[in-house]
């Protein structure tokens, strides 16, 4: 038994152990296509927002940050996973494992922070239209965006630091990638993980409050929209994509947390693997597509771009 964290220099990821060689080839092809699509749609939407001056508004600035976060979260998983699919041994350095766990955790926290900030933006636009440009200017949106990014990163950094101090007695994680709680589960002395648990529950409370705020915002938005045909049109145009993003993120995250906490040994391993990565799969693809097709200004800009190229 290894009782010193310094002894463990690599972590073995056993999530692919039951996947056969021909299955890995198929998974590699679809994963590569998926990652290329994620990069394409997110970078494309980011560039459209940056290069088009008519889209330099708070809502589109926040959308740009939202897409950047999607690229940030997926970059820590897909390249390593693609490499593992081609490799007979699936290992990651201990420091690399901590870094990957940090990015995955902070990606999820930043995602919900951005969704809460976007809900606040929609609340002001529909419920406080006269004060909107005062309370949510482009500069104000950038400031809030930076705050809502930095706070999750700082909180998750504390969690990662505490995890790095644990003494581990195992070097095997039965997942496709490193997650903070998976590393904590390897600790030699469970009583040493008490502070880690407190920090995690603190994070959960903070982001449950984010969820409550999103619900509260939409209660007021729906009430206001029910009284105005103009607001109803604005709701369908700008709020529906946001609600789709919220529901996609919450559903995929809750499924992953459920599978992480409970033991589903009867379910095929390939299904378990897909469940563990779905929140790194669906939101980064769905979000830019739903916003690109639903928001008139973005959609019209895309159509104009392709029309000019066809001339």
C-alpha positions, 0 to 999 in steps of 0.5 A: 500500500502506498501511503505517501502522496509523493510516491504516486507520480502517475494516475491510471485511468481505467475507464477504457479497460473494457473497451475493445480495440475495434470499438476504440477506433470507432470511438476515436473517429466520432470523438475527433469529429465531435471535438472538431465540431465543438471548436468550429462552432464555438470559434465561429460564433466568437469571431462573428461577435468580435468582428461585427460591431453591431454585436458589441452589446452586453448579451453578445459579449456574455455569449462570447464568454460562454463559448470561450468557457466551452472551449476551455472546458473541453480542451482539458479532456478531448486531446487526452481522451483521443490520445488514450484511445490510441494508446495501450496504457492510459495514464496521466501524471499526478500533477496533470490529473490535478490540473485536469480535475481543476479545469473540469470543476472550474468549467462547470462552475463558470458555466453556471455562473455565466448562465446566472449572469445571462439570466440577470441580463435578460431580467434587466432587458425585459423587466427593467428596459429603461434602466437596462443600458445604465445597469448593463453597459458593455463595460459593465458586462465585461466587468461582471464577466471577469468577476463571475469567471475569477470567483469560481476559479479561486474557489476551485483552486482552494479545492484543488490545493486541499486535494493535492495535500492528501496522501493517496493509497491508490493510483487508479481512477475508474473514469475516462478523466480525473475529477476532484472527488475521484482523487479525494476517494483515493485518500488513505485516511478518510478523516483527512478529507473532511475539509475537502467535503466542506469546501465541496458543499460550500461550492454546491450551496453557492451554485444552488443559489445561482440556480435559485437566482435563475429560476427567480429571474425567469419567474419575473420575466414570464410574469412581465412577458404575459402582459406584453406581446412585444415582450413575448416576442423578445422572450421567444427570441432571446430567453428560449436559447438561454433556457435550453442552455440552462436545462442542458447543463443542469440535466447533464451535470445532475446525471453525471453527479448521480453516476459518480455518487451511486454504483451502477455496476449493472450498466455497460461500461461504455454507457457509463463512460458516455454518461460521465462525459456528456456534460463535456459533449452536449452543452459545448455543441448545443449552446453555440448552435441554438444561439446561432440559429435563434438570435436574429442578429447572429443568424442574419450575420451568418447568412450575410457572411455565406451569401458574400462568399457565394458571390 
